[in-house]
């Protein structure tokens, strides 16, 4: 039993002619005949009838139907592989400019969207869902829909050498259709839902009203000669109602198809469907008289099933599929259950492997996915795309700062920053974007800690010389401090004048698109510029705002200026550091700053983890004096419970004996920590004092504290009789914690430091080569690394303004001339 007929869904005009003559549609005429036939899934198409995109054998065999098996045997298709039934070619609709971007919290400007469309076209993508004519208030990302489409059509008119593109737009209602038609759209996506709850969430009306509205749009589109795609969201699983019965979907699909919808999109909106569910849905829709040629699949990949589900669809004869470059996307009304779309790169890679033609260059597509994900500051959602981009690079080394300007788009991650040799960045924080606002140590050290482990950091500096840390302490031949090359590593520098309104607008755009802001101004300063947490919460509710100051954002001291030199005293550290009866001693480090930066970074990571559960950002309030206070061990409990105030103790630690610094015969110092009962006994024995090892007065710490002068005299005398090396050898025999006191030269020469990889070689943009310290902790699976050293001031102005924020060359030039942003310095 074979039915030979022209393909369905051939266009709205044919159906209009049938309606104008009050003739029943071909579909309606064939339904009685179809009902009398064997329950074959799709009709068998014969060669030469315009069915090149159909599978060679589209039937799904049923072992439970002997009649069906006999018919298959008669046709010679029995036992054919599932892969024999794949389409010869597939129409791939890339939805990244619309569905991919609509849920992004970072506002993407029109030029960037057009650049994305241009890159997709260059990769051979001929069908693109470019925009949505929806309420700008509900989906602000789509407010420039008309400009995007007009720009796309204009670019297409200028490019006569490639296959004509088909640009679609989503239209939720008649007003949206009017706007789309005015923009030149010839294909429209209309929304419907398969469940009542989703309909109310997605379209703010009942399922029936939503369906009626969709049908009205389809009718109006047919009148205008606009091809329609009916997207049935949550076709398989609903985030609110669970598994969707096939009957529900069929009812919606039948209504849309009967009203003249050209193509029905079966949408797995939350990515929870399985291959078995996908097959059941397609079989149910076909059984209702809707041919496979009128079906398309739009799948999300939340549970990693999208490719498997898509393969089932291909085996069932579906030859039109949606996907998004970089795996971007997510329905804003489906809740956190909806993650990215199936990545177009993964889809095309699979199609190429199956020998199914798509007309798309997968390498160029992978580069496009990496580029747009870089713009958005997120890792690519395509495993094939990431692998293809990574495979296109071959060298691994720390590149000089400033090389970012020469790195091609295919070798850039997230915001286009160069990585080791241009590959994909690594580390646990890849995908996190950080804007650093601040100077000196605490804020920059926090951001450096995040950047070392993969976060992408843009450092905003003042015009001219930038962060003063560049000129502190020892300066190299290029006039900048070696320290700054370490502290500013893995960052991109942009110079902006916050007092200029256009400069302020630049920073605001950066902040609105960030995951994290790190700042160390005095409380209230950024609020004066409209950049405080409350100022940006509405536009970026997931933002983590790390605020580092001397005394915190609240309290009577909040407005005080605060450097580590002062706050280390109030935090309690300076009091216990030094010798009794002498002035408190400051270590030759800004310890309070580094502690605050480290603890602020820890707070950021905790806030990011909490955001994965709540979707909300928060403020990380870190005060320098509190960072020191946090390290004060038992100082407060000792005083509040016993009234004991810990005093400075020179080279020892109060209440713990023996732990001290001793001078050896060669004038070098050794630190000995023999303060456990067992270690003390062993140390006394190697020092030749068996009597003290067994003396009950020294059997516990309390006794040793009482007689510490006697104990320290013995240890001092023993160390004075030996060189440092000799003393360390004997203490090692006793398994006693002990060690020398190192300066920088000692550390660089130590074999253990080197074996642990604690130094990294860099080359500055000015050609200087030296070592900087690696950062810790060391992670076994996702280690951090220095990917480039601290750049020149403003080295990435053009890159950040142009590639990330979308300013044109003319606009950047104007900003420079008006003093809103600085010029670039890429070094030699």
N, C-alpha and C positions, 0 to 999 in steps of 0.2 A: 504493500500500500504506500504509494508515493504521491505526494502533492507537489506539483511544480507551480511556483507562483513568483511574481516579482518581489524583491525584498520589501519588508515593511519599513515604516519610518522614513520614507523617501523624501519627505518635505511637507511643510504645511500647505503649500499651494495645491497639491493634488487633493488633499483632504478638503480644502476650501471649495474646490470644484464640485466634489461629491455633495457637500452640504448645500451649495448654491442650487444644485439641480434636485435637491431633496432625495438624493440617492443614498442607499445604505453603503457604509464603508465596506471595503473588501474584507476587512477584518470581521465585521459583523456578518457578512455573507458566508464566510467560511466557518463560523462557529458551529452551525448544525453539522456540517460535514466533519469537522474536527472531532466532535463528540462521538461520531460513529466509528472513528478510527481507533487503531490500537493506541495505547497511551505512550506514544513516542515523545521524548522531551522536545527537541527542536525539529522542524521539518527538514528533510534531506534535500539539500540544494545541489543542483546539477551544474557542471562546469559551464562557464560562458553566460551565466545569468546575473552577473554583477555581484558575485559573492566571494570576491578574492580574499576578503578579510575574514571569511568564515572558516571554522576548522574543517579539515579535510573529512573528518568523520565526527560530527558533533554529538552523536547520540551517546547517552550514558546507559550502559547495559545493565539489565536487571536480571539477576539469576533466578528471581522468583517468578518470572514470566516466560513460560515455554514458548508462547506465541511470539513474544518479542525476540527471544533467542533464535527462533526459526527464521523470523524476518531478517535478523542480523546476518544469519548464516547465508540466507539467499542473496543478500547484498554483498557478501564477501567481507563484512566488517567484523565478524565474530573473532574475538581473541586479539583484536588490534590493541596496541599499547595506548595508554592514556595520552602519551606524548604525540601519538599519531593524530590526535584530534585537536591539536593546538592550532590557533589561527596562523595563517601565513604571515600576517602583519597585524599590528596593533596601533590604534590611535592613542597616544599618550597625551593627556591633558595635564599640563603642569599648573598647579593651583597655588604655588608659593606666593605670587604677588598679592593674592586675595586671601585665601584661607590660611596660607602660611604666615602672613603678617598681621592679620586682623586682631590676634590676641596678644601681640607683642606690646609690652609696656613701654618700650622705647619708641618714640614717634619717629617713623621713617619718612623722610621727605620725598617729594615727587621725583626729584632727580635720581635718588637712589633706587626708587621703584622702577623708573625707566631704564636705569642701568642694569637692573636685574633682568628686566624683560629683554633688553638687547643681548645680554649674555646668554639667556635661554635660547633666543633666536639663533645666535651664533653657534650654539651647540646642536642646532637642528630641530629644536622643539617648535612645532608649527601650530599647536593648539595650547593657548594660555588663558587661564581665567585670571584676568588682570585687575579687577576692581569689584567693588560692591556699592550699589546705590542705596545705602541704608542710612539711618539717622546718625549724623555725626556725633550726637550726644551719646548714643548707645555704643557706637563703634567709631571713635574719633580717628582711628588709623585709616579709615576709608573716606575721610572728608574730601580728599582730593581726587575722587574717582574720575570725574570728567577730565581733569587735567592729565591724569595718567593715561586714559584711553585715547585722548586726542594726541598726546605725545607719542603713544605707541603707533597709532594709525599714521601719523606724520612720518615717523621713522621708517615705517613699512613702505610708504609711498616713495621714499628716497632710495629704497633698496630693492631694485628690480631683479637682482641676480639670484634671489633665493625663493624657495617655495612659499607661496602666499600663506600668510598666517591667519589663524582664526582666533580672534580675541573675544572672550566671553566676559560677561559681568553678572554678578548676582543681583537679582531684583526681587525684593520681598513683597512688592505691591504695585498697583497701577502707576502710582507716582514715580516709583523707581524705574519702571519700564519706560515711562515718558522721558526721563532723564537719560536713560541708557540709549534710547533711540536717538535722542538729540546729539549724543556723543558719537553716533555712528555704529553702535553695537548691532551685530547681526546674529548673535547667539546669546541667550539669556538663561541663567540658572534660576529656577523658581523653587522656593522652599516649601516643603510639607514635612510632617512628622508622623511617625508610626504609633505614637502613644499620646494620650491625653495630657499627661503631665509635661512631657517635653514640648508639646505644642504650646502650652501656656507659658512655659519658660522661654521658649525660643521666639514665638510670634505674639505673645501676650493675648492670645485668644484661644477659644476652644478648638478641639481637633476638627470639628465640622466646619466652624467658621474659617479656620485656617485653610482647609481643603477647598472651600468655596472661593476663598480669595485667590488661591493658587490657580484654580481653574479659570477664574476671570482674567488673570494675567496671561494664562496660556492662550485664551481666546483672543485677547487683544494683540498678543504677539503674533499669532497666526495671521491676523488681519494686516499687520504691518510687514509680514514676510520675515519675521524674526524666528529663527530656530530656537526651540526650547529644550531645556534639560530640567527634568523634575527631580530635585534632590530630596529623597525621603530620608530624613535624619533618623538616627537610632533604628535603622531597619531590622537590626538583629538583636541588640541588647540595649536596654534603656538604663541610664544611671539611676533613675527614680523608680522604675517599675520592674526592672530585671529583664529576663528573657522575653523577647517579643514573639508572640504566636505568629506563625506564618500567615494565618488567616487575616490578621490585622494588616500586615504589610500588603497582602494581595488586594484587600479592599481599597487601600489607598492607591496602589499601582493601577488597578483597573479603572478607577475614576480618572486619574490623570491621563492615562493612555486613551481612554474613550473620549476625552475632551480635546485630543489632538496633540498631546505632548510628544515630541519627537524622540526623546531619549529619557529613560528612567535611571536615575543614579541610586543604586543600592548602597547606602552609607552605613558603615560600621563606625559610628561616631565616637565611641569610647574604646574602640580597639579590643573588645572583649570576645568577639566571635571566634569560633574555631572553624577549621576546614569542613567538619561535618555539618555545622550550622550553615555555613556558606552554601554548601551543596543543597541542603534542604530548602533554603530560601529560593535559590535559583530554580530548582525543580518546581516549587510551588507557584512561582510567578509564571513560568512557562506553561504549567498545567492550566493556568487561567486564560490562556490564549494569547499571551504577550510573547512575541518572538525574542530570541536571544539577541538578534540584531538591534533591538530597541533598548538593550540593557547595558549599563556601564557600572563599574565598581569604584567606590570611593572609600578607601580603607585607612583606618588609623592603626598605629603600631604599639599601643600601650602595653600589650601583653606579648609582643614579639611574634604575633601570628599573621601579620599582614601579608608577607610574601607567600606563606603557605596558603592563605585564603585566596590570594590573587592567582596562584597557580591553579587552584580548584576552579576559579572563575574562567581562566583560560581554557582549561580542559572541558568546561561546560559550554564553550563557544563565545564567551564574552570577549569582544574585540575593542572595547573602549574603556580605558582605565584612567583614573585620576591619581596623581602623586604630587609631592612637593619637594623641590630641591632642598637638600639639607635636612629633610625630614621635619620641616617646620610645620607648625599648625596646632590647632586645638580650638574646639568650639567654646566661645565665652559663656555659653548658657548650659553647658553640660557638666560644669563643675570640674574638680580636680581629676576626675576619672578620664578626661579626654586629653591625651597627649598628642604628640606630633603625627602628621600624616605618614603614610608609607613614603620613604625617600625615593625620589625619581631615579637617583643614581643606582640604588639597590635594584629597583624594578628593571631598569634598562640593562644593567649588568646581567640579571637573570635572563631577560629576553634574548640578549646576545648569545648567551650560553645555550639557549634552547633553539637558536636559529630562527627566532621570530623577529621580523623586521619592524623597527620603530623609526628609522631615519635619524636617530639621535647619536651624536658622538659622546660616548660615555666619559671619556677623559675630560673633554671640555665641560661636560655637565658636572663632573666631580669638582672641577676648579670653580665653577659657578656656585655650587653648593657651599664650598669652603669659603668663598668670598662673602656671600650673603650672611653666613653664620658668623664670619669675622666682623662684619658690619654690626651685627646685632649683639656681638659680645657673647657668643654661646658656642659650645662645641658642636660639630656637625652631628646630626642625627643619623647620618648614613655611614654604615660600616664599610661598604664598598667604596664610597666616595673618599672617606678618610684614608683608606688603604691605597687607593689610586693616587691621591695627592702625595702621600708619604713615599710611595714607590717612585715618584718622579724626581725625588731628591736622592743624592748618593753620599754626600759628605757630611761629617759630623764634627763640628768644632764650635767654639765660642766665637761668634762673629763680632767685629768691631761695631760699636754704637755708630749710628748714622747710616749704616748699610741698609736700613729699612727703606730709605728713599729709592734704592735701586732694586729692591726685591720685587719680582713679578707677582701679580695677584695670586697666581697658582701656588706660590710658596709662602703665602702669608696666613697666619692663623688669626681668627677672631677679628681684631682691629687692624690686621695687616702687618703686625709686628714680625720681624724676622726671628726665627727660632734657630736652633743649632743646625746650621746649614740650610735653613729654610723649611724644615719639616713641621709637622704638627706639634704644638707645644705639649708638654707633659706635666704631670703633677696632679695632686688631688683637688686643686682649686681651679683647674682648667674650666673655663666657662663662666668664671666669676669676674666681673669687671669692676675695677676700683678707680675712683677719682681721688687723687691726693691733693688736698688744699692745706698748705702749711710749710713751715721751714724748720731748719735746724735738725733736731734729732728724734724726738719722741714720735711725732706723726710720721715722718719719713721711715723710721725704723719699723713701725707697725706695717706700713704699706710694703716695705721691702720684704718683710717676713711673709706677707701674703703673695707677693710677686714671685718670690723664690720657689714657692710650691705651686706655681702655675697660673695664679690670678694675673689678669692683664691690668696693668696700672698706668694711668695717665697722670703725670705730675704737672700740676698747673703752677707755673712760676711767674714772677713779676718780670716786666719788660727790662731789658738790659742785662744785668749780671745774674739774675735769678736767685736761687736759694743761697743765702750767705754761707752755708756749709761748704760751698764750693771753694771758699777762700779762707777757711779756717785751718789753723795749724800748718804743717809742712806743705809747701806748694811745689809742684813738679815744674819741669821746664816749660810746660804749656800754660803755666799760671793758675792751674786748678789743683786743689788738694787731692792727694791720692785717696784719702778717706772717702771723698765724695764719689769717686768711681765705684767704690764698694757699696756705700749707703744708697746710691741712686741706681743700682743695677736693676735690670729687667723692667725698666720704666721708660715710658715715652714722655719727653719733655715738650710742653707747649707753653708759650709765653703769652699772657693775656693781661690787659689793663682792666681790672674790675671796676674802676671808676668811670670807664667809658660805657655807655649803655649797650653798645654792640658787643663789647668785650664781656660784659655781664651776661648778655644773651648767650654767648658762646658757652660760658661756664654753666649756665642754667641748663642748656641742652645736654651737656655732658652729665650733669647730676641727674637729670630726668631719665637718662638711659643707663644709669649705673646700678649695680647691685650694692655697692659699698661706697660711702664717702668717708675719708679719713681727714680730719682737720685738727690743728692744734693752735687755733687762735684763742685769745681771751674770750670768755663767754659773752655773747651778745654781738660780736663783731660781724659774723656772717648774717645774723638777722637784719643788720642794717642794710645789707645788700639783697635782702629777700631770698637768702639761700639757706635759712635755718631749716631744721627738720619739719616744723609745722608748715613752712612755706612750700615745701615740695611733696608733702605727704599725699595730697590729692592726686597729683600727676604720677607719683611713684610710690604707691603704698607699701611695696615690698622692700624699700630701701633700708639698708643697715647704715646707721649714721654713727661713726666712731668719733667721739669728741674728747680730745686730750687737752687738759689744761692744768695749771698749777694746783688749783684747789677744787675743781669740779664745777658743775653747772648750777649747783644750788648752795645755800648756806651763806653765812655772813662774809666769808672770805672769797666768794666766787669771783669778784671783780679784781682781785689782786693779780699783779703780774707774777708769774711763777717760772723760775728756772730750777733745775736740779740743785744748783748750789744752795738755794734757800730751802727748798722743800725737803731735801734729805735731812735737814736738821729737825724740821717739824714732824717728819715721819718717824723720828726716833733713831735713825741710823747713826748720825754724827755723834750722838751722846755716848753710845757704847763703843765707838771706834776711836782708838787712841790709847793713851796711857793716863792713869789716874793722876790728878793734880796738874795735868797739862792741857793745853787747848785741844779741843776735838780735832781729829785728823780727817782730811778729805782724801779719798783715793784719787789718783790722777786719771779719773774717768768720770763721765757724766752718768753715773750709775742709775740715778733716779729716772733719767730720760729713757734709757734703754729698758729698764724694768717696766716703765709705763707703756712703752711701745709694744713690748712682748705681751703684757697682760691685756692690752687693748686688742691685739691680734687674736688672742685666745677668746676674748669676748665676741669678736666679729664672727669667728668660726661657730661659736655656740649660737649666736643669733641667726646665722645662716642655716644651721641645722633646725632650729625652731621654725624658721620660715618654711621649711619643707613640709611641716605638719600643719601650719596655720595660714601660710601665704602672706603673713604680715611681717613688716620690718619693725625695727625698734632702734632706740638710741643706746649706744654703748658709752657710758659716762666714765672716763678714766682720769683720775687726778694723780699728778706726780707724787704728792706727799703720801697718797693712799697706796700707790704702787710700792713705795718703800715700807710703809706701815704694814703692808701685807706680808713682808718678809721678816717681821720682828719676832717670830717664834713665840716663846713663852713669856715675853716681857710683860704683856698686859695681864695674863692669868696669874703670874707670880706676884704682881703688885696688888691686883684686886682681891686675891685670896689670902695672901700672907703679908702684904705691905712691903715686900722686898722690891727695891728699885735696882735693876741690873746696872752695874757700873762698868766703865771702860776697863779693859783688862790687858791692854798691850798686845803681846803676841800670843796670849792664851785665850781660852774661853772660860768664863765664870762657871764654876760648879762642875767642871768635867776635867779629870786629871788621869793620866798625863796627855796633853795635846799642846804642843808648843813648837816654836822655831828655835833651832840651835845652830851655832856656828862650828864648822869643821876646821881641821888643821890647815887646809888650803884656803881658808877664808870664805868658803862657800857655805850657803845655808841649807839646812835640811829640815823639813817639817815632819814631825813624828806624831802619829795618833795612836797611842797604845792604851786607849781609855776603856777597853773592855777588860773584864777580870782575867780571861784566858790569855789575851794578847799581852797584858802586863806581865804575867808570869813568864811567858816565853821571852819577852824582851829583857827582863831582868836576868834570865839565865844566859842569854847570848852576851850580855854585858858583864858576865862574871859575878853577878850578885844573887847567888842562890839563896842567901839569907833573906833578901828582900822579897824574893819570889814566894817564900814560905811564911813570911812575917804576917801574922793575923791583922796587924794594923793596916796593911795595904790590901787586904783581901777583897774589899769592895770600894766602890767609887767614893762613898762618904768618908771612909778612912783615908783614902788617898788625897781627897780634897783637904782634909785636916792636916796632913803631913806633906803637902805639895812642895814646900821649899826643899825638904830633904830629898824628895824624888827628883826634882828638877836639877838639883846640884849633881846628883849621880849621872844623870843623862848628859848634862853639859860637859862634865869631865870626860865621859866616854867619847862624845862626838869630837871634842878638842884633840883627842889622841889619834883620830883617823881622818883620812881625806873623805870628801863627799862620796866618791865612788866606793870606797871601802865600807863606809857606814851603810850605804844603800844595799850593798851585797849582803851584809850580815843581817840587816833588818828584813831583807827578803827571805832569808833562811828561816826567820822567825815568823814569816807570814804577817808582818806588821805593816799596816798602811803607812807609807812614808814616801817622800818625794822631794825633789829639788825645787828651787824657785827659779822659774824661767823668765828670761826676757824674750824679745821678739826673735833674736837670732837663734836662741836655744830652741824655740818652738819650730822654726823653719827647718832646723837640722835634725830634729828628733825623728827617728824612724817610725815610731808609732803614730805620730801626727800624720806623717806622709802615707803610711799604710791605711789609715782611716780616711784618707782623701780630704783633709781639712784645708787644703790650699787649692785655688783655682787660678789658672793663667788667663790673663786678659790682655787685650790690645786696645788702647784708647783710640778714639777717632783721630787723635793727633799723632798716632804712631808709637806711643810709649807702650812698653811691655813690662808687666810686673805681676806679682801674685796678690790675690785678695783672699780673705778667709771664706771658706765654705760656711753654710749655715746649718744649724741642727734644729730638730732631731733628724735622724736618718730613717727614712721609711723604706721598708723592704720592697714594696710593690710600686709605689708612686713617689720616688725620691724627688727632691727639689734639686735645682742646679742654677748656676749663673749662665744665662743664655746670651746676655750682652752686658757690658759694663755701663756705668753711669754715662749717659750721652752728653753732648754739648747742650748748652742752654737753647731751648726752642728747636732742637734738631728735628722734631716731628710735627712742627706747625702745619706744614702743607698736608702731611698725611692725615693728621687728625681732623683738620678742618675740611679737607676735600673728601677723603675716602670715608671717614666715619660720620662726620656731621653733614656732608653733602654740599658744602659751599663750592661755588664755581671759582675758577681761577680769577675771573674779574672781581668777584665778591671778596676773595681773599686779598687781592691787591688793594681794593678800596679799604678794607679793614686795616691793612698795614699803613696805608697813607694817612688814615685818620687816627692812628695810634691806638686802635682797639686791640690789635694783636701785634706780636713781634715778627721779625724776620728769622730766617733759619740759620743755624750754625751747625754744619755737619762735620766740622773738623777739617782735616787736610783735603 
